[in-house]
Amino acid sequence: MENELFENKIDAYVILSPENRFYFTHFNTSFGCVIVSKKEKIFITDFRYETAARQHLPDYEIIITGYSDLYKNIVDILKRQKAKYVGYEENHMTVAEFKNMKTALADFTLKPSSEFLERARSIKTEKELELIANAENVTQKALSKVLPLIKIGMTESELSAEIMFEMIRCGAQSLAFDNIVAFGENSAQPHHSSGNKKLEKNDLILIDIGAKVNGYCGDMTRTFTLGEPNSQLVSIYDIVLGAQNYALKNIKAGMTCHEVDSLAREYIASNGYANEFGHSLGHGVGINVHEVPRVSKDSPQILEENMVISVEPGIYISGLGGVRIEDLVIVKKDGVVNLTPFEKKLNL
């Protein structure tokens, strides 16, 4: 990717956001800046990270400073590089932060570069694909260990806590996002916040989870039940599973995100639930759990090989319940590689 960074007439990039700093360095800090030019890579941070930075980033020039002198150091480096056009991350800045940058870098021409950087990040390297696959594997291991613990009377929060514990035991450094554990009619809320609702016999159990391992995210959803749920929900489960299977069989590089979304959306609509599938089919996953591309009905973006996307159709009936099934896949020229081979069955 770095060879392509300078095809758009930018002399240097000033990278301040934590996720893009990590993308360039694979090194996490709470304070820092990465400057990348054709000939140099510089990492600016403070004394807390000096030893680790010098150990982890042998290819970078390391500059140690404090927050008050950050822009002074950035300006000195850019002048040394004789930079004229400087790329910055407009999508990661507040108005106040932009004003500070514009004032400090008044001698340079600032070029918005978030879209370019996001697109570059959306196409994963082989190493990144390995890291995402590992995060998804940890996610699946944790879920497999927790499923036998599910019992009538436990709360959503209790199950969520068990999942979190197993993720850490299986190798996660953190959660990729807050667990979504929803019982019964709460499963009709796509982003339900787990609470004190107790599991009752025949309730749906919707579990949407992801581990974060070595800086990269997993993401998966399964829907289960202990018992026999409402017959309409059994039918909905079969429709969602059919929609996902149809999409997974047909996704490939070169399709637009709109076309991919329509694979599942039209399947669900043909079965009478067009209005009950209200979110997009999926999204990119990497350093963040939600990245480009956005696999939605209004996205013209074209899928490219080695993008990683979620495929997660769902049907939600308020007051009754909802079903979502989600896999993580690598887009290839002739199809996808599914990173989530976890069994799909309604009854535990």
C-alpha positions in Angstrom: 0.0 0.0 0.0 2.8 2.4 0.8 4.0 2.4 -2.8 0.5 3.8 -3.8 0.4 6.5 -1.2 2.1 9.1 -3.3 0.3 8.6 -6.5 -2.1 11.4 -5.6 0.5 14.2 -5.4 0.9 14.2 -1.7 4.4 14.7 -0.3 3.7 13.5 3.2 0.9 12.3 5.5 0.4 13.5 9.0 -1.4 10.6 10.8 -2.9 11.4 14.2 -5.8 9.0 14.6 -5.1 5.9 16.8 -6.4 3.4 14.2 -4.3 4.8 11.3 -1.2 5.1 13.6 -1.7 1.5 14.4 -2.2 0.6 10.7 1.2 2.1 9.8 3.1 0.9 12.9 1.2 -2.0 14.5 2.1 -0.2 17.7 -0.5 1.1 20.2 -0.1 4.4 22.1 -2.4 6.9 23.6 -0.4 9.7 22.2 1.5 10.0 18.9 1.8 11.0 15.3 3.1 9.1 12.3 4.6 11.1 9.4 5.1 9.1 6.2 6.9 10.5 3.1 8.4 8.9 0.1 11.8 8.5 1.8 11.1 8.6 5.6 8.9 7.2 8.3 8.8 9.1 11.5 7.0 8.2 14.8 6.4 11.0 17.3 5.4 10.0 20.9 6.2 10.9 24.5 8.6 9.4 27.1 6.1 6.8 28.2 6.6 4.8 25.0 10.2 5.6 24.1 11.7 2.3 24.9 8.9 0.2 23.4 8.8 2.4 20.2 12.5 2.0 19.6 12.2 -1.8 20.1 9.1 -2.2 17.9 9.8 0.3 15.1 13.4 -0.1 13.9 12.5 1.3 10.5 11.2 4.5 12.0 12.9 7.6 13.2 11.6 8.1 16.8 11.1 11.6 18.1 10.1 12.0 21.8 8.2 15.1 22.7 5.2 16.4 24.7 1.7 17.4 23.5 2.5 21.1 23.6 5.4 20.7 21.1 3.8 18.2 18.8 3.0 20.6 16.0 6.4 22.2 16.3 8.0 18.8 15.6 5.7 18.1 12.8 6.5 21.4 11.1 10.2 20.9 11.5 10.0 17.5 9.9 7.8 18.6 7.0 10.2 21.5 6.3 13.1 19.2 6.4 11.4 17.0 3.9 10.6 20.0 1.7 6.9 18.9 1.7 4.4 21.2 0.0 1.2 19.0 -0.1 0.3 17.4 3.2 -2.4 14.7 3.6 -4.5 14.8 6.8 -7.4 12.8 8.2 -10.4 15.1 8.0 -12.8 12.3 9.1 -11.0 11.9 12.4 -10.9 15.5 13.5 -13.1 17.9 15.4 -13.5 21.5 14.1 -11.2 22.7 16.9 -8.6 20.1 16.0 -8.7 21.1 12.4 -8.3 24.8 13.2 -5.3 24.0 15.3 -3.7 22.0 12.5 -4.5 24.6 9.9 -2.9 27.3 12.0 0.2 25.2 12.8 0.7 24.0 9.2 -0.1 27.4 7.6 3.0 27.1 5.4 1.7 23.9 3.7 -1.2 22.9 1.5 -3.5 20.6 3.4 -5.1 17.8 1.4 -8.1 15.8 2.8 -7.0 12.1 2.7 -9.3 10.1 4.9 -11.1 8.5 1.9 -7.8 7.5 0.3 -6.5 6.0 3.5 -9.7 4.2 4.3 -9.8 2.6 0.8 -6.2 1.5 1.2 -7.0 0.0 4.6 -10.0 -1.9 3.2 -7.7 -4.1 1.0 -5.9 -6.4 3.5 -2.4 -7.7 3.3 -1.8 -11.4 3.8 -0.6 -10.7 7.3 -3.7 -8.7 8.1 -5.9 -11.6 6.7 -4.1 -13.9 9.1 -4.7 -11.6 12.0 -8.4 -11.2 11.3 -8.8 -14.9 10.8 -7.1 -15.5 14.2 -9.5 -12.9 15.9 -12.5 -14.7 14.3 -11.1 -18.0 15.5 -10.8 -16.8 19.1 -14.4 -15.4 18.8 -15.7 -18.8 17.8 -13.7 -20.7 20.4 -15.2 -18.5 23.1 -18.7 -19.0 21.9 -18.3 -22.8 21.7 -17.1 -22.8 25.3 -20.0 -20.7 26.5 -22.9 -22.4 24.8 -23.0 -25.4 27.2 -23.4 -22.9 30.1 -26.6 -21.4 28.8 -29.6 -22.3 31.0 -33.1 -21.1 31.8 -33.0 -18.3 34.3 -29.6 -16.8 33.5 -29.6 -13.1 32.5 -28.4 -11.5 29.3 -25.6 -9.8 31.3 -24.5 -13.0 32.9 -24.1 -14.7 29.5 -22.3 -11.6 28.2 -19.9 -11.8 31.1 -19.2 -15.4 30.5 -18.5 -14.7 26.8 -16.1 -11.9 27.8 -14.2 -14.1 30.2 -13.8 -16.9 27.6 -12.6 -14.5 25.0 -9.8 -13.3 27.2 -9.0 -16.9 28.2 -8.8 -17.8 24.5 -6.4 -15.0 23.6 -8.2 -11.8 23.1 -6.8 -8.6 24.4 -10.2 -7.0 24.5 -13.6 -7.0 22.9 -13.9 -5.7 19.4 -17.2 -4.1 20.5 -19.7 -4.4 23.3 -21.3 -7.9 23.3 -24.9 -8.0 22.0 -26.8 -10.7 23.9 -30.6 -10.5 23.5 -33.2 -12.9 24.8 -36.8 -13.2 23.6 -38.4 -10.1 22.3 -35.2 -8.2 22.9 -33.7 -10.0 19.9 -35.9 -7.7 17.7 -33.5 -4.8 18.6 -30.5 -5.2 16.3 -28.2 -3.4 18.7 -29.7 -4.3 22.0 -27.8 -3.5 25.2 -27.6 -6.6 27.3 -29.5 -6.3 30.6 -31.1 -8.2 33.4 -33.8 -10.1 31.3 -33.8 -13.7 32.3 -33.8 -16.5 29.7 -37.2 -18.3 29.5 -37.9 -21.6 27.8 -38.5 -21.1 24.1 -36.9 -17.7 24.0 -34.7 -16.8 21.0 -31.1 -16.1 22.1 -29.3 -13.7 19.8 -25.5 -13.4 20.3 -23.4 -10.9 18.3 -19.7 -10.9 19.5 -16.2 -10.2 18.4 -12.7 -10.6 19.9 -9.9 -8.1 19.3 -6.6 -9.9 19.0 -3.3 -8.2 18.2 -5.1 -5.1 17.0 -7.6 -6.8 14.6 -11.3 -7.6 15.1 -13.5 -10.6 14.8 -17.3 -10.4 14.3 -20.0 -13.1 14.2 -23.7 -13.6 15.1 -25.7 -16.7 15.8 -29.3 -17.1 16.9 -30.3 -20.1 19.1 -33.1 -21.3 21.3 -33.6 -23.6 24.3 -36.9 -25.2 23.4 -39.4 -24.5 20.6 -40.0 -20.9 19.8 -43.0 -19.4 18.0 -43.5 -21.1 14.7 -43.2 -17.7 12.9 -39.7 -17.3 14.3 -38.7 -20.8 13.2 -39.8 -19.8 9.7 -37.9 -16.5 9.9 -34.8 -18.4 11.0 -35.0 -20.5 7.8 -35.5 -17.4 5.6 -32.5 -15.6 7.1 -30.3 -18.6 6.8 -31.4 -19.1 3.2 -30.7 -15.4 2.4 -27.2 -15.6 3.9 -26.4 -18.9 2.1 -27.6 -17.4 -1.2 -25.4 -14.3 -0.7 -22.4 -16.3 0.4 -22.6 -18.4 -2.8 -22.7 -15.4 -5.1 -20.4 -12.7 -3.6 -17.2 -12.1 -5.5 -14.8 -9.3 -6.3 -16.0 -6.8 -9.0 -19.6 -6.6 -7.6 -20.9 -3.3 -6.2 -21.8 -3.3 -2.6 -25.4 -2.5 -3.7 -25.5 -5.7 -5.8 -24.1 -7.7 -2.8 -26.7 -6.2 -0.5 -29.5 -7.0 -2.9 -28.7 -10.7 -3.0 -30.0 -11.1 0.6 -32.4 -8.2 0.5 -34.4 -9.5 -2.5 -34.4 -13.1 -1.0 -35.9 -11.8 2.2 -38.4 -9.5 0.4 -39.6 -12.4 -1.8 -40.5 -14.2 1.4 -42.6 -11.4 2.7 -40.3 -9.5 5.1 -38.9 -6.6 3.0 -39.7 -4.1 5.8 -38.2 -6.2 8.6 -34.7 -6.1 7.2 -33.7 -2.6 8.1 -29.9 -2.5 8.2 -27.3 -3.1 5.6 -26.1 -6.6 4.7 -22.6 -6.0 6.0 -19.5 -3.8 6.5 -15.7 -4.0 6.3 -13.8 -5.4 9.3 -10.2 -4.9 10.3 -8.5 -2.7 12.9 -12.1 -1.4 13.6 -15.1 -3.6 13.6 -16.9 -1.2 11.2 -14.8 0.0 8.3 -15.3 0.6 4.6 -16.7 -0.9 2.5 -20.3 -0.4 3.6 -22.3 -3.2 2.0 -25.6 -1.4 1.8 -28.4 -0.8 -0.7 -27.1 2.7 -1.5 -23.4 2.0 -1.8 -21.8 2.0 -5.3 -18.4 0.9 -4.0 -16.9 -2.0 -5.8 -15.7 -5.0 -3.8 -12.0 -5.8 -4.4 -10.0 -8.9 -3.7 -8.8 -9.3 -0.1 -11.4 -7.0 1.4 -12.9 -8.5 4.5 -16.7 -8.0 5.0 -19.4 -9.3 7.3 -22.5 -10.9 5.8 -25.3 -10.5 8.3 -28.9 -10.6 7.1 -31.6 -10.3 9.7 -35.4 -10.1 10.2 -36.8 -8.3 13.3 -40.4 -8.4 14.5 -41.1 -5.9 17.3 -42.7 -7.5 20.3 -41.9 -11.0 19.0 -38.2 -11.4 18.3 -35.5 -11.3 15.7 -33.0 -13.4 13.9 -29.6 -12.5 12.6 -26.8 -14.8 11.3 -23.4 -13.3 10.6 -20.2 -14.6 9.0 -16.9 -12.9 8.2 -15.6 -13.5 4.7 -12.6 -12.6 2.6 -13.6 -11.5 -0.9 -11.9 -13.3 -3.8 -12.2 -13.1 -7.6 -14.3 -16.2 -7.8 -16.1 -16.1 -4.5 -15.4 -15.8 -0.8 -13.3 -17.5 1.9 -15.6 -17.9 5.0 -13.7 -17.3 8.2 -16.7 -18.3 10.4 -17.4 -22.0 9.9 -19.3 -22.1 13.2 -22.4 -24.4 13.0 -25.7 -22.7 12.2 -28.5 -24.4 14.0 -31.5 -22.9 15.8 -31.8 -25.5 18.7 -29.0 -25.8 21.2 
